[in-house]
């Protein structure tokens, strides 16, 4: 099993890279998020890898961070999610964002990833929601996304509720509010969060 590669980045496409190690080039399928973090061609590189072995193919998948490969492996534990589907999700969202969407039960947003339909998105949330809190520490995703969670500051809860009433998804609202100090007033949190959300449009 090849768990990581350290070598020279000699080729890059939108969905895969080639890393040369000791004169051998390893093709690694990667997400768009990993592509966006790559160094220039012919630079040294280190990536985590996952080897998928099937009867008719052996594929290597590369990841820039531990968070991404951990999320990838977790997604693979869902029935109906294969390596390519997991990569599609990680191309559409960061690992942190996927964990937040799952924790908040926002299956609808997951359908933005190529090939992910409503039923599969719902299955991902159903099968992983209980695992997210124990498997990941993503800015306390389960806390900042759960509007009714008693541990979340009142001002943050009110700001999230207000943003949801304005038409934003719960996960987007929670992600935006979590970037600011919860001791701020509800009005200030809403104002700052709206500015943050407007940048994402």
N, C-alpha and C positions, 0 to 999 in steps of 0.2 A: 504493500500500500504506500503510495507516494503522498505524504502529508504536507510537504512544503517544497518550494523551489527557491534557490538563491542563485542568481546568474545575471545574464545580460538580456535586456529587452531588445529583441531584434526585429519584431514585427507586431503591428497592432491594427486590428480591424474594429468595426463597431460592436462585434460580439465575441471576439476571441483575440488572444495574443500568443506570441511564440517567445518562449524564454529559453535562451541557450545556456546549458549547464555542462561544462566539460566537453564542449564540442557537439553536444546533442541538443536538438531543438525540441522543446516540449510545447505542444499546442494546448492552450487552456481556454475553455469557454468561460467568459466573464460577463458580469452585469455592466450596465451603463454606468452605475455608480463607481465600480472599480475602474472602468475605462477613464472616468473623469479624474481619477487620482493618480494615474500613471505618470512616471517620469518621462523624459524625452527618450526617443529611440537611441539604442546603444548605451543607455545608462544602466547602472547596476540596479537590480530589483530583488525584492523578497516578497513572495506571496504564499498564502496558505492554500492548500489544494485538497480536493476531494475527488477520489477516483471512483467512477461508476463503471462496473463490470457487468456486461450483459452477454448473452450467447453470441450476438452478432456484432458487438462493438465494445470498445474500452474507451471511455471519455474521461478527460481530466477537466475539472472546474477550478478556477482560480479566484481567490478573494484577497482584497487588500487588507482587511481587518478581521480580527477574531470575532467581533460582533456580527459581521456579515456571514461568515461561515457557520457560526452557531445558529443564526437565524435560518440559513439554508438547510441545515440538518434537521432543525425543528419542523420546517415546512415539509420535508420529505417524510416525516412521520405521519402525515395526514394521508389517508387513503385517497388515491386519485391524483396526488401531486407528485410528479416526477422531477428530475433535475432541471429539465428545460423550463417547466412551469415555475419552479422555484426561482430560477434565474430571471424569468420574465417579471415576477413580483419584485425581485430585488433591483430590477432595472427601472421599474416604475416608482418604487419607494425605497428609502433608506431602511436599514434593519430596525433602527429605532422607531421609525414611522410605522412599519408593519406591526411591531409589538404594541404600539399605542392603539392602532386600529383594532387589533384583536382584543386588547384589554377593554376597550370601550364598546366592543360588540358592533363595530361599524363595518359590517360585511359589504355594504353597498360601495364604499370607497375602494375596496379591494378589487372590484370588478373593472377598475380602470386599467389593470394589468392585462396585457394581451393574452387571450385564451381563457381568462378566468370568468366563468359565468356566475349567475346568482347562486345556484345550488352549491357549486364548489366553494365559493366565497363563504357561504353560510356554514359549510362543513368545516372549513379552516377555523372559523371563529369558534364553532361548537367544540371541536376536538382540542383546540389549543388554549382556549381562554383560561382554563384552570392551571395550565402549565406555565403561562407567561410570567406570573408573579414569582415562581420559584426558579425558573430557568434564566431569567434576565433581570438586570437592574437598569431599567431604561428611564432614568429620571423619575422613578416611582410612577411608571406609566399607569398602573392600575388605580393609583390614587388621584392623579391629576385628571384622569379621564372619567372617573366616576363622580358625577355631579352630586350624588347623594352621600358620598363618603364623608363620615364625620371628621376624618383627620384633615380634610382639606379646609383651608381658611375660608371663612364665610364670604369675604370679599371676592375671593377667586371663584367660589361656587356661583355667586350672584352674577359675576361677570361672564362666566361660561354660559349660564342660563340665558342671559341677555343676548349674547352672540348667537346662540342657537335659535332664539326667537326671531333673530334678524335673517335667518336662513342659512347660517353656516352649520356644517356638520359638527356633532359633538366632539369628534376627535380633532378637527381643525381648530375649534374654539379652545379646547383644552391645551393643545400644543402651543397656541399663541399666548394664552394667559400664563402658562407655566414659565415662559421666558422672562417674566417680570416679578418683582417683589410682591408677595401676597399681602404685605402690610399696607400697600397702597390702597387708596380708596377705590370702591367699585367703579366709580365714574372714570378715574384715571386709568384703571386696568382695561376698561372697555375702550377708551380712547387710544391707548398704546397698542392694544391688541388689534384694533381695526386698522391701524397704520401697518402693523406687521402683516396682517392678512391681505391688505391691498398690494403689498409688494409681491405676493405669491401669485397674483392673478396674471 
